[in-house]
Amino acid sequence: AGSDGESIGNCPFSQRLFMILWLKGVVFSVTTVDLKSYLTLCSSPCAVDCFSRSKSSQQSPWSSALRVGYILSASLSLAERCPKSLRHFTGPQVRVILKLWTMRHAFNGACIPPSRRKPADLQNLAPGTHPPFITFNNEVKTDVNKIEEFLEEVLCPPKYSKLSPKHPESNTAGMDIFAKFSAFIKNSRPEANEGLERGLLKTLQKLDEYLNTPLPDEIDENSMEDVPVSTRKFLDGEEMTLADCNLLPKLHIVKVVAKKYRNFDIPKTMTGVWRYLSNAYSRDEFTNTCPGDKEIEIAYSDVAKRLTK
């Protein structure tokens, strides 16, 4: 849960998985749990229950066996982001039923009594395991990359969209940004700040160049005109892929935290990066699975180091 113990807090790994499920068109529910005070919602067998179907929907033969356990730091602020029909439910008394827009099901909300103990459900599902994790037929998967591979393999066409990028380069675009950002934001030595900032800028510039370089799909072999700059919305084309689910939550954190604690802005000259972020902010799959900026800032309040002589 977020800093208030109710809204959903900052976790790019959880948001990554939420975005995948949303893009797949899966209906799933989210229950926030405040681990800091052990104030929990224990009425459901796990924190995030995938594939909860409407009464008119046909039950998948394996849906009851698959549960995404405690992807709890994901991203729906009840006060700011929920539809009006859910706003009368508040904080730790709420189980938020998310509707994936592609499925066009109605939202549902169910009241859940709070508990003052750590959820036995989570302990029983995956003892000693930190979120996010997924269980399937009593097998626990804890590696986010493995979970992503699993979801892509099981939630496959024709029923579910394939989200793997067409171009392998899209998978590695921007892969160094978060590491450079972490070094930049954790540094407390003023003399090292400039060099670390340059390192971050270099990785952002590399991403910008990739986003502005036309993909083969954008080039018409029969046309005599060159395509000088790409206009695509996302890493691999006009639609989000697994690569975007991985990069966008981290890139947004970089933008928010670097501004707050280092007064660093992504240069406006990086038109590809800003086009990319702007397109992400226009999509429900991202905005409805993204914590508020304040939650991100709070999450990094103890991580970001002051520059001291």
Secondary structure by P-SEA (a helix, b strand, c coil): cccccccbbbbaaaaaaaaaaaaacccbbbbbbccccccccccccccccccccccccccccccccccccccccccccccccccccccccccccccccccccccbbbbbbbbbbbbccccaaaaaacccccccbbbccccccccaaaaaaaaaaaaccccccccccccccccccccaaaaaaaaaaacccccaaaaaaaaaaaaaaaaaaaaacccccccccccccccccccccccccccccaaaaacaaaaaaaaaaaaacccccccccaaaaaaaaaaaaaccccccccccaaaaaaaaccccccccc
